[in-house]
Amino acid sequence: MLKACAYLMAAKPAEWKRVRVTAVVTQPDMFASELCLYLDEAYFQSHVNAAPAEDKLSTRWRLQVPANMQEVGIAFDVEGDDGEIFPVEQWYFGEVGKDF
């Protein structure tokens, strides 16, 4: 996913300069992970406006993150169908910094 995100970042046309390209890795439900193109800054901010994760997934998993990519992690709780609460982390890689 990180390589695909890096490719999309490099291939993005100049007129899409303000479109954020990200790879979102979701834990523990990896099947919810996705590549995202955020066309609206407020929409992107609504996704990353949660409690920051305490460490980095790239460190935990020993990922090689390309130099032009940033990493932001958030942590929150989700209620399952049975009422059980479980922790979720979402890790955003790519154009996630304020200066993208």
VENZI-V593924 format. One record per backbone hydrogen bond with DSSP energy under -1.0 kcal/mol. NH is the residue of the N-H (numbers start at 1). CO is the residue of the C=O. If there is no record, write none. Layout:
NH,CO
NH,CO
This chain:
5,1
6,2
7,3
8,4
9,5
10,6
11,7
16,13
17,14
19,16
20,38
22,36
23,93
24,34
25,91
27,89
30,28
32,29
33,30
34,24
36,22
38,20
44,40
45,41
46,42
47,44
48,44
50,48
53,73
60,56
61,57
63,58
69,66
70,94
72,92
74,90
75,51
76,88
78,86
80,84
83,80
86,78
88,76
89,27
90,74
91,25
92,72
93,23
94,70
95,21
96,94
100,97
